[in-house]
Amino acid sequence: METLNKRRSIRKYSGREVSDELLDRLLLEAERTPTMGNLQLYSVVVTRSEETKRRLAPAHFNQPMVMGAPVVLTFCADFRRTSLWAENRKAEPGYDNFLSFMNAATDALLYCQTFTNLAEEAGLGTCFLGTTVYMPQEIIKVLQLPRLVMPVATLTVGWPDENPSQSDRLPLESVVHKEAYHDYTPCDIDKYYSLKEQLPENKHFVEINHKETLAQIFTDIRYTKKDNEAMSKTLLDALRQQGFLD
């Protein structure tokens, strides 16, 4: 898929409509995604209304693409539908546990990625929002998600109104381990991260934030231990609320 080699996150969208016909076709095609036990343990909530997007925005730290995109898709790990099917067919479901959440989350994320590839192949732009699991209670409330349904990913979708440069990627040898995992030596780290660290935009981030290294941008500013621990607690609370944890 040549489009994948050229892909980039799109945060600015034109006013052009994304038709229901196109969106439904892509969502249908994405259903060919691999899935555990052929159960399709996912659901996706399609948001088009300005009001709903406005209510969702705070859960995504008010990132402008939530309001700017014509369509916002929330991909959910969903064991509710399967459980109700079992209950209505004289079977006893046992999916109110963490393993079931992991299986459903995997299904949902695979479905999200397949849809992303198809959408971008069709000329649409997308942006994946990792913020979905930071404050999931707000998303659960706005989208009225019932027990055993948990949001795990959000994608903004629309026709691109920008052509940003591609983000850098680590070399293949840094992520592929043959036969067994080979731990990284300091020399490996220098080799694999030197290009990223030398990019002008990354050197600029370090300078304007008065840090010594690029790694400190991530540990001290973007993804801090304090924030990670607080949002981990929020995520676990949401999983309990949705019935995936005791």
N, C-alpha and C positions, 0 to 999 in steps of 0.2 A: 504494500500500500504506500505509494509514493507520497501521498498527503501526510502520512505520519512522520516522514523525514523532514517535512517542512512545517510541522505544527507549532503553534505558539498560542499562549493564552490571550484571549480577546476580552478586554474590559470596557471597550467603547463600542456601542452598537448603533446602527442606523435606525431610522424610524420605520423601515420596511417590516411588514408583518411576516411572522412565521405562521403559515397556514396550518389549520388542524389536520388537513390531509397529509402534508409533509411530515408533521410531527408524529402523527399516528403511524405512518408508514415506517419511519425510522425506529420508533419504539417497538413495532411489530417485528421488524427485521432483527432487532437486538435480542429478541426472545430466543434466538438460536444460540445464545451464550451457554457455555457449560454450566450445569447446575447440579447440586447435590441430590442424588436420588430422583432426578427429573421432577423435583417438587417446586422449582421456581420460588424460592423462599424470599421474595422481594415484592415490594409495591413501589410505585412512583406517584407522587402528588404533583400535578401540573398547576402552576400558579401563573395566572395572567393578569388578574385584577390589580390595579394600583393600590387599593386598600389593603389587600392581603400582603402584597410585597412590602408595603409600608410597615405592617405589623411584624413581618419576618426580618426586616432590615436590622433592628437592634441585636438580634441573635447572631448576626454576621458582622458585628462591629460597624454597622452602617456603611459597609463597603459600597461605593456608588454603583457598581454593576448590578446590584440587586434591584435597584429602582430603574436603572438604565436599560436592562435587558427586557425584551418583550416577553420572554418566558423564563421562569425559574422552575427547575425540576428538583424535587427532594426525593432522593432514593432511600428507601427504608428496608431494614431487615424485618421480615414479616413472617412470623410463625402463627399468626392468628388465623389466617385463612385456612392453612393446613390443619390446624387444631380443630377449627369449626367443622371442616370436612370430615375429620375423624369422628368427632362427636355425633355428627349426623349420619354416620355410617356404622354405628355400633362398635366403634373402636375407642380406645382410651389413650389420648395423646399424653406424652410426657416430655413436653418441650419448654417447660418453664424453668430453664436452667442456663447456665453460662455457655456450655458447649453448643446448645441450640442457637443461642445468639451469635456465636462465632460462625456457625455454619450459615445462618441467614445473612449475616453481615458480609461474608465472603460472596455469597450469591448476589447480593445487592451491588457490591462493588464491581464484580465482574460484569454485571448487566450495565452499570453506569459507564464502565470503560468501553464496552462494545458500542453503546449508544454514542459515546463521544467520538469514537473513530468514524462511525457511520455519518454522524452529523457534520463533521468536518470534511469528510469526503464529498458531502452534498453541497459544500460551500459555506455552511454556517460556521460561526465562531462560538467558542465555549470558554468558560472559565470555571475550574473546579474550586469549590470553597471548602477548605479544610476546617473552617470554623463550625461546621455542623455539629461536631461532637464536643464543642467547648461549652455551649449553653443549650443543651438539647431540650431542657424543660420548656423553654420559650417556644421552640419549634413544635414540640408535642402539643402545647396548648393552642397555638394558632391553627395548626392543621388538624386538630382534634384526633390525634392518633390514639387508638385504644390499646388495651393490654396486649402484649406480645408483638407490638409494632414499635420500632425504634429507628429514628433518622440516623443515617450514617454518612451521607454524602449529599452535596448540593451542587448543581450545575446551572450556571446562567447561560442562556442560549439566544442567539440572534444573528442577524447579518452584520458582518464586521464593518466598523467605521474607523479602523486603524490598521496599521501593518507594522506592529512592533518587531523588534529584533528577537531572535530566538534566545532562550535562556541557555546557559552553558550546561554541559553534562560531563560527568566523570568518564574517563576512558573505560572501555569495556572490561579490560583486565582487572579493573579495580572492583568490579561487582560480580564477576564470574569466578567460581571456585570449581576446579576440576577434581572429581572423585571425592574430595572431602574439603571441609573448610580450612583454609590456611590463614592463620591470624596475621595481622599487619605489623610489620616492623616500622620503626621510625623512618627508615629509608623509603619504605613503601608509601607512607603517609606524605612525605615530601614529594615523591614522584607523582602521586595521584592528585594531590591538591594544589600543586604549584601553579598550574595554568589558571585555575579558578581564583587563586589569591592574587595573581598578577593582572587580572582583568582591570582596566581603568575604572569601571564603575564600582567594582568591589574595593579597590584601593581608596576610592573616594568615600565610600561608606565608612571605612575604617577611620579615615581622616576626620570627617565631619562629626563622628561620634566619639572622637578622642579616645580611640582604642588602639591597642598595640597590634592585634591580629584580627583577621576576618572571623575566626572561630569565636572570638569574644562578642562579636555582633550577635551571634546566635545564642550563646549561653547567657550573656548579660542583658540583652535587650529584647530579642525577638521571642525566644522560647526559654524563659527562665525557669529555674527549679521551683521557685515559689508559685509561679503561674501554673506550671505543669501539675504540681501537687494539688492546687486548689481546683483546677479543672478536672483532674482525675476523680476527686471526691464528687464533684457535680455529675460526672459521667456515671459513676457507680450508683449514685442516688437515683439517677434517671433509669438505670437498668433495673433497680429494685422497684421503682414506681411502675415500670412497664411489665414487671413480672418475670424478668430473666434472672434475678438473684433473690435469694431468701432474705 
